[in-house]
Amino acid sequence: MISMVKKKGITVALMVACLLLPHSLLAQEAVDDKPNGFAMAGDLVVARPIGLALTALGTAAWVVSLPFTLAAGHAGEAADQMVVGPAKATFVRCLGCRNSGYTGKDTRAKREEAKGE
């Protein structure tokens, strides 16, 4: 017989999986140039907090592994994979987009608007 604690754990895991599934399906359909509102909301509520946590965990893991990676001469590569990658995915990506990087759409739109006036 399954104990009450195990039932609650299974229920929580199932609920989390059900909540993440629609977001992953929407993210596959989202176009990087024009993400829809659902992709933006899912990104804001789910992906960004997870990215922030992964950036913090990656930073902690990188600091712990630093003596070993320095000895091997690969501290920069480790930092890129464990800290910079998650940080770019969290902070340098438009809301709802899948690809990291600064697009400059806002500044281009302001320049075009200024030229038109």
C-alpha distance (Angstrom), angle and dihedral (degrees) to the residues before:
residue distance angle dihedral
M1 . . .
I2 3.82 . .
S3 3.77 115.3 .
M4 3.80 121.8 -124.0
V5 3.84 92.1 -110.9
K6 3.81 91.7 54.6
K7 3.80 90.9 48.1
K8 3.80 90.7 52.9
G9 3.81 91.2 47.8
I10 3.78 92.0 50.4
T11 3.80 90.6 47.2
V12 3.82 92.4 51.0
A13 3.81 92.0 47.5
L14 3.80 90.9 49.7
M15 3.81 91.9 48.7
V16 3.81 92.1 50.2
A17 3.81 90.8 49.2
C18 3.80 90.8 49.6
L19 3.78 91.4 50.0
L20 3.80 93.8 49.2
L21 3.80 96.9 45.2
P22 3.84 97.8 70.6
H23 3.80 90.6 47.2
S24 3.79 91.9 53.3
L25 3.80 90.6 48.9
L26 3.80 92.0 50.2
A27 3.78 91.8 46.4
Q28 3.80 90.5 56.8
E29 3.80 91.3 55.2
A30 3.79 95.6 43.0
V31 3.78 116.4 108.5
D32 3.78 114.0 -141.1
D33 3.80 94.1 -134.6
K34 3.80 96.6 53.0
P35 3.82 114.4 15.4
N36 3.79 115.4 -172.8
G37 3.78 125.8 -120.6
F38 3.80 94.1 -99.1
A39 3.81 91.1 54.7
M40 3.80 90.3 48.9
A41 3.81 93.2 48.2
G42 3.79 92.5 46.4
D43 3.78 90.6 47.9
L44 3.80 91.9 50.2
V45 3.80 96.5 45.4
V46 3.82 101.7 34.6
A47 3.79 115.3 14.5
R48 3.80 101.1 41.3
P49 3.83 95.9 51.8
I50 3.81 89.9 46.0
G51 3.81 89.6 48.5
L52 3.78 91.1 50.0
A53 3.81 90.7 51.1
L54 3.81 91.3 47.3
T55 3.80 90.6 49.7
A56 3.81 90.8 52.2
L57 3.81 92.9 45.4
G58 3.80 91.4 46.1
T59 3.79 90.8 50.6
A60 3.80 91.2 50.9
A61 3.81 91.7 47.0
W62 3.79 90.8 47.6
V63 3.81 91.7 52.3
V64 3.82 90.4 49.6
S65 3.81 91.8 48.4
L66 3.81 94.0 43.1
P67 3.84 97.6 98.5
F68 3.80 90.3 53.0
T69 3.79 96.7 43.2
L70 3.81 91.4 47.0
A71 3.79 90.1 52.4
A72 3.80 90.0 49.9
G73 3.80 93.0 43.4
H74 3.79 95.8 -120.9
A75 3.80 103.5 106.0
G76 3.81 92.0 119.0
E77 3.80 93.4 52.5
A78 3.79 91.0 47.5
A79 3.80 90.8 49.9
D80 3.80 91.2 50.2
Q81 3.80 92.9 52.0
M82 3.80 99.9 37.7
V83 3.82 103.3 34.5
V84 3.79 114.5 10.9
G85 3.83 96.7 45.1
P86 3.81 96.1 52.9
A87 3.81 90.9 40.4
K88 3.81 91.8 53.9
A89 3.79 91.2 47.7
T90 3.81 89.5 50.5
F91 3.80 104.4 39.2
V92 3.83 109.0 18.1
R93 3.78 101.6 52.8
C94 3.77 131.0 88.4
L95 3.78 115.5 -108.4
G96 3.79 107.8 -87.3
C97 3.81 95.7 9.1
R98 3.78 122.3 123.2
N99 3.81 99.0 -152.0
S100 3.78 122.1 72.3
G101 3.77 121.6 -131.3
Y102 3.74 141.9 85.6
T103 3.80 111.7 -81.4
G104 3.79 99.6 -175.7
K105 3.82 92.9 -143.6
D106 3.80 93.9 139.5
T107 3.79 94.5 52.0
R108 3.82 92.3 44.9
A109 3.80 91.2 50.6
K110 3.81 90.8 50.8
R111 3.81 91.5 49.1
E112 3.80 92.0 49.9
E113 3.79 90.4 47.0
A114 3.81 90.9 51.0
K115 3.82 91.4 49.7
G116 3.80 91.0 51.7
E117 3.82 93.8 54.1
